[in-house]
Amino acid sequence: MPATPALGFISMSFVRNTGELQAIRRQLKAFATEHGLRLTKVYVEEPGPPHAALDLLDSLLESVGQPLVVPTLHHLAALGHPAQIRDHLRHCTHEVLIATKPAERTC
């Protein structure tokens, strides 16, 4: 069974440098592969006007139910309130998958 195409999104507001960006890209790709997905494109939002975020939304509108992989839910803040954006995308049949596992509580 071929892997399902998916998109990725990273906001540079939550990334320190290009080395970390590359590590996050690898993490998204590995996560997608583990879940039977193939990242066809990873949009990277630079600080300033949300150009990549709008391109991402255009791509999602052109697809039917294409999943979106993000490092954390916070990365969706470029589009609005992250939880509301996730819920809206899910309502529009686009599953939002979070690649980073939450930290375990230590106390």
BELSULRA-V444845 format. One record per pair of residues at least 6 apart in sequence whose C-alpha atoms are under 6 Angstrom apart, sorted by sequence separation. I is the first residue (numbers start at 0). J is the second residue. D is the distance in Angstrom with one decimal. If there is no record, write none. Layout:
i,j,d
I,J,D
I,J,D
//
This chain:
i,j,d
75,81,4.9
44,51,5.1
73,81,5.9
42,51,5.8
72,81,5.9
71,97,5.4
66,93,5.1
68,95,5.9
70,97,5.6
64,92,4.7
65,93,5.4
66,94,4.8
67,95,4.8
68,96,4.7
69,97,5.2
70,98,4.9
71,99,6.0
64,93,4.5
66,95,6.0
68,97,5.9
70,99,5.4
4,36,5.7
5,37,5.7
6,38,5.4
2,35,5.1
3,36,4.6
4,37,4.8
5,38,4.8
6,39,5.9
8,41,5.4
10,43,5.8
11,44,5.8
2,36,4.9
3,37,5.8
4,38,5.9
5,39,6.0
6,40,5.3
7,41,4.2
8,42,4.7
9,43,4.8
10,44,4.6
11,45,5.3
2,37,5.6
6,41,5.8
7,42,6.0
8,43,5.9
5,65,5.6
7,67,5.5
5,66,4.9
6,67,4.9
7,68,4.7
8,69,5.3
5,67,5.8
7,69,5.8
10,74,5.1
9,74,6.0
30,98,5.9
//
